[in-house]
Amino acid sequence: MLKKDNIFKIRAYRKVSRAITELTEPVARLVSDNRINEIPGAGEAITKKITELVTTGRLEYYEKLKTEFPERVDPARA
């Protein structure tokens, strides 16, 4: 793990990730219907990130993380 983070935060993201894979309707519909909070485990911070990603097609938090870590080196190209 490259970034040390709060284990509870990590677990929350994992829980929401699993819940999203089990949804019976698209996440975009939940966002557009303002029902994103129906995703089990999705708190305020995660719902904001999901909404940003769905409505803009990008996530500023992810873009910032990418700048903190170098790209992986592909052993086949090294």
PyMOL Python script that loads the backbone (N, CA, C, O; Angstrom):
from pymol import cmd

cmd.read_pdbstr("""\
ATOM      1  N   MET A   1       0.849  -1.174   0.000  1.00  0.00           N
ATOM      2  CA  MET A   1       0.000   0.000   0.000  1.00  0.00           C
ATOM      3  C   MET A   1       0.893   1.234   0.000  1.00  0.00           C
ATOM      4  O   MET A   1       1.746   1.382   0.875  1.00  0.00           O
ATOM      5  N   LEU A   2       0.706   2.108  -0.960  1.00  0.00           N
ATOM      6  CA  LEU A   2       1.545   3.278  -1.086  1.00  0.00           C
ATOM      7  C   LEU A   2       1.157   4.399  -0.143  1.00  0.00           C
ATOM      8  O   LEU A   2       2.018   5.123   0.355  1.00  0.00           O
ATOM      9  N   LYS A   3      -0.119   4.543   0.103  1.00  0.00           N
ATOM     10  CA  LYS A   3      -0.592   5.640   0.932  1.00  0.00           C
ATOM     11  C   LYS A   3      -1.191   5.077   2.206  1.00  0.00           C
ATOM     12  O   LYS A   3      -2.086   4.233   2.168  1.00  0.00           O
ATOM     13  N   LYS A   4      -0.697   5.546   3.312  1.00  0.00           N
ATOM     14  CA  LYS A   4      -1.252   5.130   4.595  1.00  0.00           C
ATOM     15  C   LYS A   4      -2.526   5.935   4.831  1.00  0.00           C
ATOM     16  O   LYS A   4      -2.510   7.163   4.753  1.00  0.00           O
ATOM     17  N   ASP A   5      -3.605   5.259   5.113  1.00  0.00           N
ATOM     18  CA  ASP A   5      -4.859   5.949   5.342  1.00  0.00           C
ATOM     19  C   ASP A   5      -5.603   5.259   6.462  1.00  0.00           C
ATOM     20  O   ASP A   5      -5.273   4.136   6.844  1.00  0.00           O
ATOM     21  N   ASN A   6      -6.576   5.914   6.968  1.00  0.00           N
ATOM     22  CA  ASN A   6      -7.404   5.404   8.047  1.00  0.00           C
ATOM     23  C   ASN A   6      -8.088   4.114   7.607  1.00  0.00           C
ATOM     24  O   ASN A   6      -8.758   4.086   6.574  1.00  0.00           O
ATOM     25  N   ILE A   7      -7.924   3.051   8.382  1.00  0.00           N
ATOM     26  CA  ILE A   7      -8.494   1.747   8.021  1.00  0.00           C
ATOM     27  C   ILE A   7     -10.012   1.804   7.906  1.00  0.00           C
ATOM     28  O   ILE A   7     -10.597   1.082   7.099  1.00  0.00           O
ATOM     29  N   PHE A   8     -10.653   2.647   8.698  1.00  0.00           N
ATOM     30  CA  PHE A   8     -12.111   2.765   8.639  1.00  0.00           C
ATOM     31  C   PHE A   8     -12.552   3.420   7.333  1.00  0.00           C
ATOM     32  O   PHE A   8     -13.590   3.070   6.771  1.00  0.00           O
ATOM     33  N   LYS A   9     -11.756   4.370   6.861  1.00  0.00           N
ATOM     34  CA  LYS A   9     -12.040   5.017   5.579  1.00  0.00           C
ATOM     35  C   LYS A   9     -11.883   3.998   4.444  1.00  0.00           C
ATOM     36  O   LYS A   9     -12.702   3.940   3.527  1.00  0.00           O
ATOM     37  N   ILE A  10     -10.832   3.212   4.525  1.00  0.00           N
ATOM     38  CA  ILE A  10     -10.594   2.186   3.509  1.00  0.00           C
ATOM     39  C   ILE A  10     -11.743   1.187   3.485  1.00  0.00           C
ATOM     40  O   ILE A  10     -12.234   0.821   2.417  1.00  0.00           O
ATOM     41  N   ARG A  11     -12.163   0.752   4.651  1.00  0.00           N
ATOM     42  CA  ARG A  11     -13.288  -0.194   4.728  1.00  0.00           C
ATOM     43  C   ARG A  11     -14.568   0.405   4.176  1.00  0.00           C
ATOM     44  O   ARG A  11     -15.341  -0.288   3.514  1.00  0.00           O
ATOM     45  N   ALA A  12     -14.802   1.681   4.438  1.00  0.00           N
ATOM     46  CA  ALA A  12     -16.004   2.341   3.928  1.00  0.00           C
ATOM     47  C   ALA A  12     -16.007   2.343   2.399  1.00  0.00           C
ATOM     48  O   ALA A  12     -17.025   2.045   1.773  1.00  0.00           O
ATOM     49  N   TYR A  13     -14.865   2.681   1.805  1.00  0.00           N
ATOM     50  CA  TYR A  13     -14.782   2.691   0.340  1.00  0.00           C
ATOM     51  C   TYR A  13     -14.986   1.283  -0.231  1.00  0.00           C
ATOM     52  O   TYR A  13     -15.653   1.118  -1.252  1.00  0.00           O
ATOM     53  N   ARG A  14     -14.425   0.292   0.413  1.00  0.00           N
ATOM     54  CA  ARG A  14     -14.608  -1.084  -0.048  1.00  0.00           C
ATOM     55  C   ARG A  14     -16.070  -1.507   0.057  1.00  0.00           C
ATOM     56  O   ARG A  14     -16.601  -2.152  -0.848  1.00  0.00           O
ATOM     57  N   LYS A  15     -16.719  -1.143   1.160  1.00  0.00           N
ATOM     58  CA  LYS A  15     -18.124  -1.506   1.356  1.00  0.00           C
ATOM     59  C   LYS A  15     -18.998  -0.867   0.280  1.00  0.00           C
ATOM     60  O   LYS A  15     -19.871  -1.521  -0.291  1.00  0.00           O
ATOM     61  N   VAL A  16     -18.761   0.397   0.012  1.00  0.00           N
ATOM     62  CA  VAL A  16     -19.543   1.094  -1.010  1.00  0.00           C
ATOM     63  C   VAL A  16     -19.260   0.511  -2.387  1.00  0.00           C
ATOM     64  O   VAL A  16     -20.172   0.369  -3.202  1.00  0.00           O
ATOM     65  N   SER A  17     -18.020   0.178  -2.649  1.00  0.00           N
ATOM     66  CA  SER A  17     -17.659  -0.425  -3.927  1.00  0.00           C
ATOM     67  C   SER A  17     -18.422  -1.728  -4.156  1.00  0.00           C
ATOM     68  O   SER A  17     -18.963  -1.966  -5.236  1.00  0.00           O
ATOM     69  N   ARG A  18     -18.453  -2.563  -3.124  1.00  0.00           N
ATOM     70  CA  ARG A  18     -19.206  -3.826  -3.242  1.00  0.00           C
ATOM     71  C   ARG A  18     -20.698  -3.552  -3.440  1.00  0.00           C
ATOM     72  O   ARG A  18     -21.354  -4.211  -4.247  1.00  0.00           O
ATOM     73  N   ALA A  19     -21.223  -2.585  -2.708  1.00  0.00           N
ATOM     74  CA  ALA A  19     -22.648  -2.261  -2.819  1.00  0.00           C
ATOM     75  C   ALA A  19     -22.988  -1.780  -4.230  1.00  0.00           C
ATOM     76  O   ALA A  19     -24.045  -2.117  -4.764  1.00  0.00           O
ATOM     77  N   ILE A  20     -22.103  -1.001  -4.827  1.00  0.00           N
ATOM     78  CA  ILE A  20     -22.345  -0.496  -6.184  1.00  0.00           C
ATOM     79  C   ILE A  20     -22.393  -1.646  -7.179  1.00  0.00           C
ATOM     80  O   ILE A  20     -23.223  -1.641  -8.087  1.00  0.00           O
ATOM     81  N   THR A  21     -21.523  -2.623  -7.022  1.00  0.00           N
ATOM     82  CA  THR A  21     -21.529  -3.751  -7.956  1.00  0.00           C
ATOM     83  C   THR A  21     -22.804  -4.574  -7.845  1.00  0.00           C
ATOM     84  O   THR A  21     -23.158  -5.297  -8.777  1.00  0.00           O
ATOM     85  N   GLU A  22     -23.493  -4.471  -6.724  1.00  0.00           N
ATOM     86  CA  GLU A  22     -24.716  -5.236  -6.510  1.00  0.00           C
ATOM     87  C   GLU A  22     -25.995  -4.445  -6.796  1.00  0.00           C
ATOM     88  O   GLU A  22     -27.096  -4.964  -6.613  1.00  0.00           O
ATOM     89  N   LEU A  23     -25.858  -3.205  -7.239  1.00  0.00           N
ATOM     90  CA  LEU A  23     -27.037  -2.384  -7.523  1.00  0.00           C
ATOM     91  C   LEU A  23     -27.844  -2.969  -8.680  1.00  0.00           C
ATOM     92  O   LEU A  23     -27.291  -3.581  -9.594  1.00  0.00           O
ATOM     93  N   THR A  24     -29.136  -2.773  -8.625  1.00  0.00           N
ATOM     94  CA  THR A  24     -30.004  -3.239  -9.705  1.00  0.00           C
ATOM     95  C   THR A  24     -30.318  -2.129 -10.699  1.00  0.00           C
ATOM     96  O   THR A  24     -31.002  -2.360 -11.697  1.00  0.00           O
ATOM     97  N   GLU A  25     -29.827  -0.942 -10.433  1.00  0.00           N
ATOM     98  CA  GLU A  25     -30.008   0.173 -11.362  1.00  0.00           C
ATOM     99  C   GLU A  25     -28.707   0.965 -11.449  1.00  0.00           C
ATOM    100  O   GLU A  25     -27.880   0.895 -10.540  1.00  0.00           O
ATOM    101  N   PRO A  26     -28.519   1.709 -12.519  1.00  0.00           N
ATOM    102  CA  PRO A  26     -27.267   2.447 -12.696  1.00  0.00           C
ATOM    103  C   PRO A  26     -27.050   3.503 -11.612  1.00  0.00           C
ATOM    104  O   PRO A  26     -27.996   4.127 -11.132  1.00  0.00           O
ATOM    105  N   VAL A  27     -25.804   3.684 -11.245  1.00  0.00           N
ATOM    106  CA  VAL A  27     -25.455   4.711 -10.264  1.00  0.00           C
ATOM    107  C   VAL A  27     -25.894   6.081 -10.772  1.00  0.00           C
ATOM    108  O   VAL A  27     -26.354   6.915  -9.993  1.00  0.00           O
ATOM    109  N   ALA A  28     -25.755   6.313 -12.057  1.00  0.00           N
ATOM    110  CA  ALA A  28     -26.145   7.611 -12.634  1.00  0.00           C
ATOM    111  C   ALA A  28     -27.609   7.920 -12.365  1.00  0.00           C
ATOM    112  O   ALA A  28     -27.968   9.078 -12.153  1.00  0.00           O
ATOM    113  N   ARG A  29     -28.453   6.905 -12.370  1.00  0.00           N
ATOM    114  CA  ARG A  29     -29.870   7.138 -12.081  1.00  0.00           C
ATOM    115  C   ARG A  29     -30.048   7.561 -10.627  1.00  0.00           C
ATOM    116  O   ARG A  29     -30.841   8.455 -10.332  1.00  0.00           O
ATOM    117  N   LEU A  30     -29.313   6.921  -9.719  1.00  0.00           N
ATOM    118  CA  LEU A  30     -29.404   7.311  -8.314  1.00  0.00           C
ATOM    119  C   LEU A  30     -28.959   8.760  -8.130  1.00  0.00           C
ATOM    120  O   LEU A  30     -29.553   9.507  -7.352  1.00  0.00           O
ATOM    121  N   VAL A  31     -27.920   9.145  -8.844  1.00  0.00           N
ATOM    122  CA  VAL A  31     -27.445  10.526  -8.754  1.00  0.00           C
ATOM    123  C   VAL A  31     -28.494  11.476  -9.305  1.00  0.00           C
ATOM    124  O   VAL A  31     -28.841  12.463  -8.656  1.00  0.00           O
ATOM    125  N   SER A  32     -28.999  11.190 -10.490  1.00  0.00           N
ATOM    126  CA  SER A  32     -29.973  12.107 -11.108  1.00  0.00           C
ATOM    127  C   SER A  32     -31.270  12.201 -10.322  1.00  0.00           C
ATOM    128  O   SER A  32     -31.929  13.240 -10.322  1.00  0.00           O
ATOM    129  N   ASP A  33     -31.636  11.108  -9.649  1.00  0.00           N
ATOM    130  CA  ASP A  33     -32.851  11.118  -8.823  1.00  0.00           C
ATOM    131  C   ASP A  33     -32.584  11.579  -7.398  1.00  0.00           C
ATOM    132  O   ASP A  33     -33.472  11.531  -6.547  1.00  0.00           O
ATOM    133  N   ASN A  34     -31.354  12.028  -7.139  1.00  0.00           N
ATOM    134  CA  ASN A  34     -30.948  12.475  -5.805  1.00  0.00           C
ATOM    135  C   ASN A  34     -31.177  11.390  -4.750  1.00  0.00           C
ATOM    136  O   ASN A  34     -31.647  11.666  -3.646  1.00  0.00           O
ATOM    137  N   ARG A  35     -30.833  10.144  -5.116  1.00  0.00           N
ATOM    138  CA  ARG A  35     -30.996   9.009  -4.197  1.00  0.00           C
ATOM    139  C   ARG A  35     -29.666   8.295  -3.942  1.00  0.00           C
ATOM    140  O   ARG A  35     -29.643   7.129  -3.550  1.00  0.00           O
ATOM    141  N   ILE A  36     -28.584   8.997  -4.166  1.00  0.00           N
ATOM    142  CA  ILE A  36     -27.261   8.395  -4.022  1.00  0.00           C
ATOM    143  C   ILE A  36     -27.015   7.915  -2.596  1.00  0.00           C
ATOM    144  O   ILE A  36     -26.230   6.994  -2.372  1.00  0.00           O
ATOM    145  N   ASN A  37     -27.683   8.537  -1.644  1.00  0.00           N
ATOM    146  CA  ASN A  37     -27.523   8.130  -0.246  1.00  0.00           C
ATOM    147  C   ASN A  37     -28.136   6.760   0.039  1.00  0.00           C
ATOM    148  O   ASN A  37     -27.979   6.234   1.140  1.00  0.00           O
ATOM    149  N   GLU A  38     -28.827   6.181  -0.933  1.00  0.00           N
ATOM    150  CA  GLU A  38     -29.400   4.839  -0.770  1.00  0.00           C
ATOM    151  C   GLU A  38     -28.344   3.739  -0.888  1.00  0.00           C
ATOM    152  O   GLU A  38     -28.614   2.583  -0.561  1.00  0.00           O
ATOM    153  N   ILE A  39     -27.156   4.091  -1.350  1.00  0.00           N
ATOM    154  CA  ILE A  39     -26.086   3.099  -1.442  1.00  0.00           C
ATOM    155  C   ILE A  39     -25.607   2.803  -0.023  1.00  0.00           C
ATOM    156  O   ILE A  39     -25.174   3.711   0.686  1.00  0.00           O
ATOM    157  N   PRO A  40     -25.681   1.552   0.390  1.00  0.00           N
ATOM    158  CA  PRO A  40     -25.272   1.206   1.755  1.00  0.00           C
ATOM    159  C   PRO A  40     -23.830   1.611   2.051  1.00  0.00           C
ATOM    160  O   PRO A  40     -22.910   1.268   1.309  1.00  0.00           O
ATOM    161  N   GLY A  41     -23.652   2.338   3.138  1.00  0.00           N
ATOM    162  CA  GLY A  41     -22.329   2.747   3.568  1.00  0.00           C
ATOM    163  C   GLY A  41     -21.836   4.057   2.977  1.00  0.00           C
ATOM    164  O   GLY A  41     -20.779   4.551   3.368  1.00  0.00           O
ATOM    165  N   ALA A  42     -22.581   4.623   2.047  1.00  0.00           N
ATOM    166  CA  ALA A  42     -22.150   5.857   1.394  1.00  0.00           C
ATOM    167  C   ALA A  42     -22.472   7.053   2.278  1.00  0.00           C
ATOM    168  O   ALA A  42     -23.629   7.452   2.415  1.00  0.00           O
ATOM    169  N   GLY A  43     -21.436   7.610   2.871  1.00  0.00           N
ATOM    170  CA  GLY A  43     -21.590   8.812   3.679  1.00  0.00           C
ATOM    171  C   GLY A  43     -21.459  10.045   2.819  1.00  0.00           C
ATOM    172  O   GLY A  43     -21.418   9.963   1.591  1.00  0.00           O
ATOM    173  N   GLU A  44     -21.394  11.179   3.469  1.00  0.00           N
ATOM    174  CA  GLU A  44     -21.365  12.451   2.759  1.00  0.00           C
ATOM    175  C   GLU A  44     -20.168  12.582   1.819  1.00  0.00           C
ATOM    176  O   GLU A  44     -20.331  12.995   0.670  1.00  0.00           O
ATOM    177  N   ALA A  45     -18.979  12.240   2.285  1.00  0.00           N
ATOM    178  CA  ALA A  45     -17.778  12.396   1.451  1.00  0.00           C
ATOM    179  C   ALA A  45     -17.821  11.496   0.223  1.00  0.00           C
ATOM    180  O   ALA A  45     -17.483  11.923  -0.881  1.00  0.00           O
ATOM    181  N   ILE A  46     -18.233  10.263   0.418  1.00  0.00           N
ATOM    182  CA  ILE A  46     -18.277   9.323  -0.712  1.00  0.00           C
ATOM    183  C   ILE A  46     -19.382   9.703  -1.691  1.00  0.00           C
ATOM    184  O   ILE A  46     -19.185   9.610  -2.903  1.00  0.00           O
ATOM    185  N   THR A  47     -20.525  10.122  -1.196  1.00  0.00           N
ATOM    186  CA  THR A  47     -21.605  10.507  -2.120  1.00  0.00           C
ATOM    187  C   THR A  47     -21.208  11.727  -2.946  1.00  0.00           C
ATOM    188  O   THR A  47     -21.584  11.832  -4.114  1.00  0.00           O
ATOM    189  N   LYS A  48     -20.458  12.643  -2.354  1.00  0.00           N
ATOM    190  CA  LYS A  48     -19.986  13.805  -3.121  1.00  0.00           C
ATOM    191  C   LYS A  48     -19.043  13.363  -4.234  1.00  0.00           C
ATOM    192  O   LYS A  48     -19.119  13.865  -5.355  1.00  0.00           O
ATOM    193  N   LYS A  49     -18.160  12.430  -3.926  1.00  0.00           N
ATOM    194  CA  LYS A  49     -17.206  11.951  -4.931  1.00  0.00           C
ATOM    195  C   LYS A  49     -17.930  11.202  -6.055  1.00  0.00           C
ATOM    196  O   LYS A  49     -17.620  11.394  -7.231  1.00  0.00           O
ATOM    197  N   ILE A  50     -18.879  10.361  -5.698  1.00  0.00           N
ATOM    198  CA  ILE A  50     -19.638   9.623  -6.708  1.00  0.00           C
ATOM    199  C   ILE A  50     -20.400  10.592  -7.596  1.00  0.00           C
ATOM    200  O   ILE A  50     -20.412  10.447  -8.818  1.00  0.00           O
ATOM    201  N   THR A  51     -21.032  11.572  -6.986  1.00  0.00           N
ATOM    202  CA  THR A  51     -21.808  12.561  -7.741  1.00  0.00           C
ATOM    203  C   THR A  51     -20.901  13.339  -8.686  1.00  0.00           C
ATOM    204  O   THR A  51     -21.261  13.560  -9.842  1.00  0.00           O
ATOM    205  N   GLU A  52     -19.737  13.754  -8.214  1.00  0.00           N
ATOM    206  CA  GLU A  52     -18.785  14.477  -9.067  1.00  0.00           C
ATOM    207  C   GLU A  52     -18.361  13.609 -10.249  1.00  0.00           C
ATOM    208  O   GLU A  52     -18.327  14.076 -11.387  1.00  0.00           O
ATOM    209  N   LEU A  53     -18.043  12.360  -9.979  1.00  0.00           N
ATOM    210  CA  LEU A  53     -17.595  11.461 -11.034  1.00  0.00           C
ATOM    211  C   LEU A  53     -18.693  11.228 -12.074  1.00  0.00           C
ATOM    212  O   LEU A  53     -18.430  11.243 -13.277  1.00  0.00           O
ATOM    213  N   VAL A  54     -19.903  11.016 -11.612  1.00  0.00           N
ATOM    214  CA  VAL A  54     -21.017  10.757 -12.534  1.00  0.00           C
ATOM    215  C   VAL A  54     -21.374  12.000 -13.343  1.00  0.00           C
ATOM    216  O   VAL A  54     -21.640  11.900 -14.541  1.00  0.00           O
ATOM    217  N   THR A  55     -21.384  13.165 -12.708  1.00  0.00           N
ATOM    218  CA  THR A  55     -21.835  14.370 -13.407  1.00  0.00           C
ATOM    219  C   THR A  55     -20.774  15.030 -14.272  1.00  0.00           C
ATOM    220  O   THR A  55     -21.101  15.709 -15.245  1.00  0.00           O
ATOM    221  N   THR A  56     -19.480  14.833 -13.919  1.00  0.00           N
ATOM    222  CA  THR A  56     -18.421  15.494 -14.691  1.00  0.00           C
ATOM    223  C   THR A  56     -17.568  14.525 -15.494  1.00  0.00           C
ATOM    224  O   THR A  56     -16.870  14.931 -16.423  1.00  0.00           O
ATOM    225  N   GLY A  57     -17.622  13.246 -15.139  1.00  0.00           N
ATOM    226  CA  GLY A  57     -16.792  12.270 -15.828  1.00  0.00           C
ATOM    227  C   GLY A  57     -15.380  12.206 -15.294  1.00  0.00           C
ATOM    228  O   GLY A  57     -14.545  11.475 -15.827  1.00  0.00           O
ATOM    229  N   ARG A  58     -15.105  12.956 -14.255  1.00  0.00           N
ATOM    230  CA  ARG A  58     -13.785  12.918 -13.630  1.00  0.00           C
ATOM    231  C   ARG A  58     -13.925  13.147 -12.133  1.00  0.00           C
ATOM    232  O   ARG A  58     -14.979  13.552 -11.642  1.00  0.00           O
ATOM    233  N   LEU A  59     -12.842  12.880 -11.422  1.00  0.00           N
ATOM    234  CA  LEU A  59     -12.856  13.015  -9.971  1.00  0.00           C
ATOM    235  C   LEU A  59     -11.587  13.747  -9.550  1.00  0.00           C
ATOM    236  O   LEU A  59     -10.484  13.219  -9.689  1.00  0.00           O
ATOM    237  N   GLU A  60     -11.744  14.942  -9.044  1.00  0.00           N
ATOM    238  CA  GLU A  60     -10.600  15.769  -8.650  1.00  0.00           C
ATOM    239  C   GLU A  60      -9.723  15.053  -7.621  1.00  0.00           C
ATOM    240  O   GLU A  60      -8.498  15.160  -7.679  1.00  0.00           O
ATOM    241  N   TYR A  61     -10.327  14.332  -6.689  1.00  0.00           N
ATOM    242  CA  TYR A  61      -9.584  13.591  -5.673  1.00  0.00           C
ATOM    243  C   TYR A  61      -8.651  12.573  -6.332  1.00  0.00           C
ATOM    244  O   TYR A  61      -7.496  12.433  -5.929  1.00  0.00           O
ATOM    245  N   TYR A  62      -9.149  11.872  -7.336  1.00  0.00           N
ATOM    246  CA  TYR A  62      -8.340  10.898  -8.059  1.00  0.00           C
ATOM    247  C   TYR A  62      -7.211  11.585  -8.826  1.00  0.00           C
ATOM    248  O   TYR A  62      -6.078  11.103  -8.835  1.00  0.00           O
ATOM    249  N   GLU A  63      -7.520  12.704  -9.465  1.00  0.00           N
ATOM    250  CA  GLU A  63      -6.507  13.441 -10.215  1.00  0.00           C
ATOM    251  C   GLU A  63      -5.381  13.886  -9.275  1.00  0.00           C
ATOM    252  O   GLU A  63      -4.209  13.835  -9.649  1.00  0.00           O
ATOM    253  N   LYS A  64      -5.726  14.318  -8.072  1.00  0.00           N
ATOM    254  CA  LYS A  64      -4.723  14.736  -7.093  1.00  0.00           C
ATOM    255  C   LYS A  64      -3.870  13.542  -6.659  1.00  0.00           C
ATOM    256  O   LYS A  64      -2.649  13.656  -6.549  1.00  0.00           O
ATOM    257  N   LEU A  65      -4.509  12.404  -6.417  1.00  0.00           N
ATOM    258  CA  LEU A  65      -3.763  11.205  -6.029  1.00  0.00           C
ATOM    259  C   LEU A  65      -2.760  10.797  -7.096  1.00  0.00           C
ATOM    260  O   LEU A  65      -1.643  10.385  -6.783  1.00  0.00           O
ATOM    261  N   LYS A  66      -3.162  10.913  -8.356  1.00  0.00           N
ATOM    262  CA  LYS A  66      -2.257  10.543  -9.449  1.00  0.00           C
ATOM    263  C   LYS A  66      -0.997  11.383  -9.449  1.00  0.00           C
ATOM    264  O   LYS A  66       0.061  10.901  -9.854  1.00  0.00           O
ATOM    265  N   THR A  67      -1.080  12.615  -9.008  1.00  0.00           N
ATOM    266  CA  THR A  67       0.105  13.470  -8.985  1.00  0.00           C
ATOM    267  C   THR A  67       1.024  13.138  -7.815  1.00  0.00           C
ATOM    268  O   THR A  67       2.209  13.468  -7.846  1.00  0.00           O
ATOM    269  N   GLU A  68       0.490  12.490  -6.788  1.00  0.00           N
ATOM    270  CA  GLU A  68       1.285  12.146  -5.606  1.00  0.00           C
ATOM    271  C   GLU A  68       2.167  10.920  -5.823  1.00  0.00           C
ATOM    272  O   GLU A  68       3.161  10.741  -5.118  1.00  0.00           O
ATOM    273  N   PHE A  69       1.817  10.083  -6.780  1.00  0.00           N
ATOM    274  CA  PHE A  69       2.527   8.832  -6.986  1.00  0.00           C
ATOM    275  C   PHE A  69       2.956   8.698  -8.435  1.00  0.00           C
ATOM    276  O   PHE A  69       2.187   9.013  -9.344  1.00  0.00           O
ATOM    277  N   PRO A  70       4.186   8.229  -8.659  1.00  0.00           N
ATOM    278  CA  PRO A  70       4.636   8.024 -10.038  1.00  0.00           C
ATOM    279  C   PRO A  70       3.868   6.860 -10.670  1.00  0.00           C
ATOM    280  O   PRO A  70       3.392   5.958  -9.981  1.00  0.00           O
ATOM    281  N   GLU A  71       3.767   6.908 -11.978  1.00  0.00           N
ATOM    282  CA  GLU A  71       3.127   5.797 -12.680  1.00  0.00           C
ATOM    283  C   GLU A  71       3.930   4.533 -12.461  1.00  0.00           C
ATOM    284  O   GLU A  71       5.149   4.576 -12.294  1.00  0.00           O
ATOM    285  N   ARG A  72       3.233   3.405 -12.462  1.00  0.00           N
ATOM    286  CA  ARG A  72       3.920   2.117 -12.314  1.00  0.00           C
ATOM    287  C   ARG A  72       4.806   1.876 -13.509  1.00  0.00           C
ATOM    288  O   ARG A  72       4.473   2.245 -14.635  1.00  0.00           O
ATOM    289  N   VAL A  73       5.913   1.266 -13.260  1.00  0.00           N
ATOM    290  CA  VAL A  73       6.841   0.914 -14.339  1.00  0.00           C
ATOM    291  C   VAL A  73       6.413  -0.453 -14.866  1.00  0.00           C
ATOM    292  O   VAL A  73       6.279  -1.412 -14.106  1.00  0.00           O
ATOM    293  N   ASP A  74       6.204  -0.524 -16.166  1.00  0.00           N
ATOM    294  CA  ASP A  74       5.836  -1.788 -16.804  1.00  0.00           C
ATOM    295  C   ASP A  74       7.115  -2.597 -16.984  1.00  0.00           C
ATOM    296  O   ASP A  74       7.988  -2.197 -17.754  1.00  0.00           O
ATOM    297  N   PRO A  75       7.244  -3.744 -16.281  1.00  0.00           N
ATOM    298  CA  PRO A  75       8.474  -4.547 -16.369  1.00  0.00           C
ATOM    299  C   PRO A  75       8.796  -4.975 -17.798  1.00  0.00           C
ATOM    300  O   PRO A  75       9.962  -5.182 -18.133  1.00  0.00           O
ATOM    301  N   ALA A  76       7.788  -5.109 -18.631  1.00  0.00           N
ATOM    302  CA  ALA A  76       8.022  -5.523 -20.017  1.00  0.00           C
ATOM    303  C   ALA A  76       8.716  -4.427 -20.823  1.00  0.00           C
ATOM    304  O   ALA A  76       9.378  -4.702 -21.823  1.00  0.00           O
ATOM    305  N   ARG A  77       8.559  -3.202 -20.381  1.00  0.00           N
ATOM    306  CA  ARG A  77       9.155  -2.076 -21.105  1.00  0.00           C
ATOM    307  C   ARG A  77      10.454  -1.608 -20.480  1.00  0.00           C
ATOM    308  O   ARG A  77      11.155  -0.777 -21.056  1.00  0.00           O
ATOM    309  N   ALA A  78      10.778  -2.122 -19.326  1.00  0.00           N
ATOM    310  CA  ALA A  78      11.987  -1.673 -18.620  1.00  0.00           C
ATOM    311  C   ALA A  78      13.244  -2.270 -19.226  1.00  0.00           C
ATOM    312  O   ALA A  78      14.348  -1.996 -18.753  1.00  0.00           O
TER     313      ALA A  78
END
""", "prot")
cmd.dss("prot")
cmd.show_as("cartoon", "prot")
cmd.util.cbc("prot")
cmd.orient("prot")
